[in-house]
Each structure stands twice: as C-alpha cells, then as structure tokens.
Amino acid sequence: LEQKLAQMYPTLAMGAADLLKNYPQPKPAANGQGNTSPQLNRPQQVILELEESTVLRALVSQRQLQETLVGFWSNHFSIFIGKNADKWLKTVDDREVIRKYAFGKFGDLLLASVQSPAMLAYLDNDLNVKGVANENYAREIMELHTLGVDGGYTQKDVYELARAFTGWTFEGEEFVFNRFDHDTGSKTFLRQAGNFDGEDILDIILQQPCTAQFMATKLLKYFVTDNPDAGIVDEAAALLRARSWPKPIPMAI
C-alpha cells in the first residue's frame, strides 16, 4: 500500500518548501474573473492527495490499529488544512508528527505538535512575541490538548503560558526559537513560579493529574466505551503517567 501511495500521491513525501514551490497559490487573474485553470499543481492538489491517501489507508491498510490511532491523534491535535500556510504544512505534520509518534509517548507527541510549523501557524503562535503575547495557542493547548476544559487553569495561566511560548515560530517546515522575541521574565503558571520557557511549561502540564485523567478518559471513550467506569479511568491514567510521559511519574495502581 505504501508503495502504491508513493506512486499515486507524490506530495506525501515532499517537504513544505517543495510543496510551496511545486504547488503555489495561484495569482488572481488580471481581469478580476479569477483563475479557472485545472486544480493540478495548486495547493488544492496537496490537500486532495492527503485526504485521499488517508481514506485509502483506512480502507486497505493491514495496519488498522495504526490508522485508528492516527485518526485519533489527528482529531486530538486538529489543524484546519485550509488556513494560510497549512495548505502545505499539514502534509508534513501528518508525516512527521502524527504518524511518527502515534505509538510513542504522549509527551513526545505533545512536544512534536507544539513545535510543528503547521500547529504554530494554525493557532497563531508565529505571531506570539514578547510584549504582545498571542493567547490563541495557549488556550487551546490546555483546553483541548492536555488539561481539559475543567483542568483548573485560569485566564492568568493562559496569559503566562503564552508568554512562555513567545518566540516559538517556524521558517519553512522547521521549528525556530527566536530568542529576541522570547519573554525571559519570571512567570507564575499553575501556582508555580519561575523563569519558564515552553518546555518547562510542558513539564508542568504533564505533572498535573488532570492531564492524565483527561487523556485516559478520551482514549477509553474512543476505543472502549462512551461511559468508562471511574476506576478504569484512574487505572488508565496511572499507566499513562508511569509509562507514557517522557519523564515517568510513578503512580500506584
């Protein structure tokens, strides 16, 4: 299947720079009527190939657990492929983040997603700079990706997290840390104070019991039952913290 996909959909293996070069955004027609030429060699082709290959993998692949997990993580770390540069960047994210870490530790996947140009572009962290903190990604990473909407964070935590992620941006398909745009001041996040950067924040988030509870509940609902028993959630959360975080946190089961 992978050999056939490589033949059918050449964009799947390309980097963002080549995708942008080979499938550029068409310029508006001079007469104002719009460009009515075929969609080939446009961003729409990149999107179409990723969509069709995803469906084919779901239908034909013999690695169905992998495809199910990829679907789960793609939804969890969702990115709208039609937004700005994501027309080219999402293909790279699918390959280098979601598929690469689908069976890995959650913390490694989380960091890869945070540093994914597609995610940075989608949630505007490329606009997040010292003195003008953009809170879009800060709010989403806690509400949707880790702690959950009832995770106990405040608006102050959103702002402080945004400060910690200032200067996290991208060039092409590569994550870039711009130290000149980073807020180096002291921050107070989830009742902890320090000169935190983005990775410090991720460590604090992963230490929160509600992160494991949130992820365990979501995984159980997806794979097992719509209403998982509280005891099973607790057991699954303990296993996640002990085995799936980058720095194992022992927790009795």
N, C-alpha and C positions, 0 to 999 in steps of 0.2 A: 504493500500500500504506500509506504513512504517513497519508494522509488517512482511509483506512478504519480504521486502528488508532486514530486520534484519535476517531473516531466510536464505535467499539466499546468502547474502553478509556479512559475519561476520566481515570483515575488516573495514566496515564503522564506527563501534563503537569503534574501538581499538585506543589506543594511539600510538605514534610513537615508543616508546620503545618496546611495544608488537609486533608491525608490524615488526620492525627490527629483533626481536628475532624469531618470527614465520615465517617470510618470508625473510630470509637473502639472500644477494648477493651470488650466487654460486661461488665456487672457481674454477679456471681453472683446467682442467684435467691434470694429470701429463704427459700424452703422447703428450700434446700440441694440441690434436684434438678438445678440447672443450667439455663441458658437454652437452650431448644430451638427458638427462632425461626430463620427463614432466615438464611443467612450474608451476605446482602446488607447493605451498609453496616457491615461489620465488617472488621477487619484481614485476614481470610481473603480478602476480595474484592480487596484491594490485591495480595496475593501471587498470587492466581489470574490477575489481569489481566497482571501482569508475566510470569508463566510462559507463559500462552497467547500473548501477543504475541511472546515470544522464539521459540516454536515456529513461529508463522506467518511471522515474518521469515526463519527458516531455510528454510522450505518455499517461500515465494512471492517473497521479495525478489530483485530483479535485481542486488543488490549483495552477492554471496555472499562475496567476499573480506572485505568489511567484517564480515559476520555471523560468518565464521570467526574473524576477529581478535577480535571482541567475545567470542566463546565462549572463545578462548584466554585473554584478559586477565581475563575473569570468573572463570575457574578459577584463574588465577595469583594474583589478588587476591581470593580466595574469601571470602565472607561468608555466614554462615548466616542466612537471612532470617527465621527464626522466633524469633531471640533478642531479647527485650525491644523496644527502640525500633526495631530493624532491620526490624520488620514495616512500618514507614512510611519508614524512611530508605534502604532498599536501592533502592527505585524511583528516588530522587534520585541515588544513587550510580551506578546503571546509566546514567542520562541524562547526568549532569554530570561523571562521571569516566571510566567505561569507554568509552562511546560517543563522548564528546567528544575523548578523547585516543588513541583506538585506532590512528590513523595518525600520531600525533605522536612526539615524542622520549620515550624511556623515562624519562629523569629528570623530565620534566614530569608524566608519568603517575604516577610514583612519588610525587612531592610531592603531587599531587592526591589520591592514595589515602591518604597519610599524614594529610592534612587533611580527609578525608571523615568526616563525623559517623558514617556507617554503619560504617566501619572502626574509628574511635575507640571506638564503642560495642561492637562485636563483640569486640575484643581488649582491652577494659577500660582504654584509656588515659585515659578520662574519670575513672578512679579513681587515676591516676598523679600524685601530688603530692609536693612537697618533704618529705623526711624519711620518706616511706612509699612508696618507688618500687615501682610495679607493673611486673613484668618481662614480662608476657604478650606485649605487642606487640613489645617489644624483641627477644625471642627469635624471634618469627615473622618479623619483617621481615628478619632476617639469614638464618635457615634456609630460609625459603620464598620470599621475595620478591627477594633480591639476591645475597648471597654464596654461598648453598647450604650444606648441612649440613657439607661439608668445606672451608668457606671460611676456616678458620684463626682463627676468633674463639674466645674463652674465656668462661667464666662471668663473669669480671671485665668483659669487654667488654659482655656483656648488661646487667649492672648499671649501667655507666657510660652506655650508650645510654639506658636507662630514665631515668636522672637528667636527661639532655639533653632528653628529651621530657616532663618534668614540666610541668604547666600547659597542655599542649596538649589542649584539650577542645572542647566544642561547646555551642551554645544553639540549639534548634530544628534547622534544617538548615544553620546557619552554623558554620564553624570559629572558635574563640575561643582566644586566647592569654591565659591568666590569669597575669600576672607575679608575683602574690603566691604562687602555687603552684609557681613555677618555681625549680629549684635552680640558683643562679648560681655555685656553686663550681667550681673547676678540676676537669677530668675527664681521664682517660687512656683513649683509645679506639683500638684497633688500633695501639698503640705510638706514638700521637701525643697530646700533652698540650696542653690549652688550656681556656679558659672557653667550652666548646662549647654551642651550642643545637641544636635539632633540624635546622635547615638546614645547619649546619656538619657535623653527623654524616652527612647525606645526601651532601654533597660528598665526604667521606672515603670513604664506601661506594662511590660511583661511581668514585673514583680507583683502587679495588682491581682489578687484572686479573682476579681470580676472579669478580667480578660480571659482567663482560662474557662470560667463559667460561661461566658458569652460564646466562646468558640466551641466549647463542648456541646452546649445546647444547640447551636446552629448545625453542627456536624451530625448530631443524633437526629435532629428533625429531618435533615436531608437524606440520611442513609437508613434510618431505623423506623422512627415513628413521629407523628405530629405532636404527640404529647409525652415526651420522655419522663420517666419517673425521676424525682428529685435525687434519689440515691444513686441512680445510674449516671445522672449528670455530674454529681460530686465525684464519683469514681473516675469518669472520663476526664474531668478537669484535673484531677490529681495526676493521672497518667500524662496528660499534656504537659503539665508543669515539670514533671520528673524526667520526661523523655523527649519532648518536642521543642523546648525552648533552647536557644543556643547555649545558655549557661544553666544547666539543670538546677532546679529548685526542689529539693527533697520535700515530699509531702506524703504523709501517712494515708494509706488506703484502707 
